[in-house]
Amino acid sequence: MPEGVGPDQSPASTRQETYPAGLTEREVEVLRVVALGLTDAQVAERLVLSARTVNSHLRSIYSKLEVSSRIAAVRYALDHDLLP
């Protein structure tokens, strides 16, 4: 059995996808929905979050990507194949 994997865990279940710029899986999820052109309130509804939480994720995304707008963040996502 691989090191660090318990008897009831498969190696696939312990792997996490890594994203550029230190983005988390949830931040990428928010970014993907933002790329659809939705408002913070619409993103919040779609992801079952508060609009305040969406705004917090966006601030973190902007900081990590060193951008200052939704358009720039979406452009980054396109350039780095983060969008489906």
C-alpha positions in Angstrom: 0.0 0.0 0.0 1.4 3.5 -0.9 2.8 5.5 2.0 0.4 7.9 3.6 -2.7 5.9 2.4 -4.8 4.2 4.9 -6.5 0.8 4.3 -9.9 2.4 3.4 -8.4 5.1 1.2 -7.3 4.6 -2.4 -4.5 6.7 -3.8 -6.9 8.5 -6.1 -9.1 9.7 -3.2 -6.1 11.3 -1.5 -4.8 13.2 -4.5 -5.9 16.8 -4.9 -5.6 18.7 -8.2 -3.2 21.6 -8.0 -4.0 24.9 -9.6 -1.8 27.8 -10.7 -1.0 30.7 -8.5 -2.0 28.8 -5.4 -5.8 28.9 -6.2 -7.9 26.6 -4.2 -10.5 24.2 -5.8 -13.3 26.5 -4.5 -11.7 29.6 -5.9 -11.4 27.9 -9.3 -15.1 26.9 -9.0 -16.0 30.6 -8.3 -13.8 31.8 -11.1 -15.5 29.3 -13.6 -19.0 30.6 -12.6 -17.8 34.3 -12.8 -16.6 33.5 -16.3 -20.2 32.9 -17.3 -20.8 36.6 -16.7 -22.9 36.2 -13.6 -23.1 38.8 -10.8 -21.9 38.1 -7.3 -25.5 37.5 -6.2 -26.0 35.0 -9.1 -22.7 33.3 -8.4 -23.7 33.0 -4.8 -27.1 31.5 -5.7 -25.5 29.0 -8.1 -22.9 27.8 -5.6 -25.1 28.1 -2.5 -22.9 30.7 -0.9 -23.5 34.2 0.4 -22.7 37.1 -1.8 -20.2 38.2 0.9 -18.4 34.8 0.6 -18.3 35.2 -3.2 -16.8 38.6 -2.8 -14.2 37.2 -0.3 -13.2 34.5 -2.8 -12.9 37.1 -5.6 -10.6 39.3 -3.4 -8.4 36.3 -2.8 -8.4 35.3 -6.4 -7.5 38.8 -7.5 -4.7 38.9 -5.0 -3.3 35.5 -6.0 -3.5 36.3 -9.7 -2.2 39.9 -9.2 -5.2 41.3 -11.1 -7.8 43.9 -10.3 -10.8 43.0 -12.3 -13.2 40.2 -13.2 -12.1 40.5 -16.9 -8.4 40.1 -16.0 -9.2 37.1 -13.7 -11.2 35.4 -16.5 -8.5 36.1 -19.0 -6.0 34.4 -16.6 -8.4 31.5 -16.3 -8.6 31.2 -20.1 -4.8 31.5 -20.6 -4.2 28.7 -18.0 -6.9 26.3 -19.1 -9.0 26.6 -16.0 -12.3 26.9 -17.8 -14.2 23.9 -19.1 
